[in-house]
Amino acid sequence: MFNYTFHWNQALRALPQMLDGAVVTLQVAVLSMVIGVACAIALTVFRLSGSRILGGIATTWVEVARNTPALFQIYMAHFGLGNFGIHLSPYTALLVGIAFNNAGYLAENFRGALKAIPDTQARAGRSLGMTSLQAFRLIVLPQMLRVAFLPATNQMVWAILMTSLGVTVGMNTDLAGITQELNARSFRTFEFFALAAVIYYLIAKAVTLAARAFAWRMFRYWRGVRDV
């Protein structure tokens, strides 16, 4: 009944190729987070602006990003925009789709972080002669990013895992794409995908541990939590 013969040597020989793909995977994830954070800050500002139009744009973005599948968002970037004459490469479509998703989730994280910051701090900045924008940029924003840092780490891990969806739009240079091509040539599905799963796991754990070390080093409030 169980007559499968494992060939791990074949998978291990392809490890350098898979590690090259892992670098591309990490690159896409990092870029999507940078874009996502920038967009999320903008969405947060839109919500605070008091403008119904800007607030509506931010709310729509967040609702679509959080309540539709990430695969749908990547498909829309690759296939949907193509209907309007905007043709994105698989790499760009994957980056746009993940960044769109990141921005929606991070905007909610930032909104929660803002609620943890007393309104009196912004008012104190205004009393010192700052404009509303200066008070937000110099007083509120640094604290908001500090509070939201660890939840954002979870989104970074999710972004790394979402890159595997790139194979559905023809992405073949990341870890999932290279693994799929190796599997198609050899039909050693278990060995190649098991090795890819280990690489994904190690990347995710490395990111999580690095983020915790950074938070422990940079944020005194995190030390207090750890020491309790």
N, C-alpha and C positions, 0 to 999 in steps of 0.2 A: 504493500500500500504506500509506504514512504520509501521511495527509491531515488530521491533527488540527491545528486552528488554536488557538494559545494566546491567551488573553485575560487577560493579567496585570493590566490596569487594573481589571477587575472585582474581582480578589482584593485589590489594593492599596486600593481604596475601602473594603473591609471590614476593613482593618487595625485601625482603632480598636476595632471590636467584638472582634476577636481578641485585642487587647492587654488589653481588659477581662477577657476569659476567662482570659488568662495570669495576671492578678492573682489570680483565684479559684483557679487551679491552684496558684500559689505559696502561697496562704493554706492550702489543704488540706494541701499537703506540709509546711509549717512546723508546723501544728497536729498533724499525725500524728507528726512527729518529736518534738515536745515530749511528747506522750502516750506515744510509744514509748520514749523515754529514761526517763521516770518508771517505766513498767511494767518495762522491762529492768533497772533498778536493783533494783526489788522482786523480780524473778525471780532476780537474782544473790544477793540477801540470802536468799531462800528456799533456794537451793542451799547456802548457807553455814550455814544455821540448824541443820543436823543432823536436822531433822524429816523423816521419811520421807514424810509427807503433803504438806508444803510442797515438798519436793524433787521429789515425783512430779508435783505441779501444774506446777512450773517446767519439768521435763523434757518433760511432755506438750505444754505450750504451745510450747516451742522446736521440738520434733519436728514438730508439725502445721504451724507457721508456715514452717519451712524445707523441708518435704517435700511440701507441697501447693501447687497453683497459686494465685497471688494472686487470680486471677479467682474461683476457688472460694471463697476467704475473703470476698470482697466479696459474692458471691451468697448465702452463708450469712448474712451480716449483713443483707441486704436481703430475700431471699425465705425463707431458713431460719427466722430469728427470727419472721417473720410467721406461721408455722404455730403458734407459741406465744402469739400475740396481741401480740407486740412488733413494731410497725410503725415502721420507720425511713424517713425521707426519703432520696432518692438521695444528697444531700449527706452526711447523717449516716452512711449505710451505707458510702459510699466512705471517709469518714474513719475509721470503726471498722475496716474491712477493712485499710486501709493501716497504721493504727496497730498492729493485731494483728501484721501481717507485720513491721513495723519492730522491734517489741519482741522477736520471736523471733530475728532476726538480730543485733540490738544486744546481746542477752543473751549470745550466743556471743562477740561482740567483747569484751564486758566480762570474760567468763570468761578469754579469752586475755590480756587486759590485766592481770588479777589475777595470772596466773602470772608476769608480768614483774616483779612487786613482791615483794621478799624478805619472807618471813614475819617476819623479825627486826624489821621496822619496826613491825608491829602489836604485837609483844611488847614493844618498847621503849616504846610508848605505854602499855601495861598497867603496865609497871614505874614509870611516872610517875604512876600513880594513875587512869588513864583506865579507863572500863568498855569492854567489847568494842565496844559500839555507838559510843561516843565515838571509840575508836581507828579504827574503820572510817570514820566520818563525817569526822573531822578529818585523818587521815593517809592511809588507803588510798584512799578515794573520790576525792579530788582528783587523786591520781597515776593512778588507773585511768582517769578521764575524760580526762586529758592524753594517756595512751598510746593510748586508743581514739578520740581526736578525728578523726584523719585517716581511719581506716576508717569512722567514722560519717558522714563527708562523702560517701563513696560511697553509703551508704544514703540520704542526703538526695537525691542525684541519682536514685537508683532510685525513691524516693517521688514525685518530680516526674514521672517517666515513668509510674509506676503510676496516676497520676490519670487518664490517658487511658482506663482501663478503666471509668470512671464512665459512659460512654455506654451500656454494657450494662445498666445499671440505671436508665436514664432521666435521668442527669445532663446538663443542657443549658446550664449557666452557666459551665463551665470551658472551656479552650481547645479540647479535643477535641470537647466537646458543641456549642459554637458553630460550629466548623469543619464538623461533620457537618450541622448545620442549614443552613448556607450552601451546602454541597454539594447537599443535597436540593432546595434552591430553584433552583439554577443549573445543576447537573450539570457544574460545572467542577472535577472531582475532582482532577486533577493540580495545578492552580494553587493551590487552597485548602489541600490537604494538604501540598504542597511548602512553602508559606509557613508553615504550622503547624509543620512539621518544623524549619524554620530558627529559629522562635521557641523551640521546645523546646531546640534545640541551644544557642542563645545563653543561655537561662536556666541550663542545666546547666553550661556553661563559666563563666558568671559566678559561680555558687555555688562551683565548684571553685577558681577563682582567688581569690575572697574568703576561702575557708577556708584556703588556703595562705598568703595574706597575713596573716590573723589568727594562724595558727600560728607563722609566722615572727616576728611581732611579740610574741606573748605567751609562747611556749614556747622557752626557751633551747636545749633539747635539739634542736629543729628547726633552729635556726641552725647548730648543730654539724654536723648531717647535711648541710645545704646547703653548708657550707663545706668539706666533705671533698673 
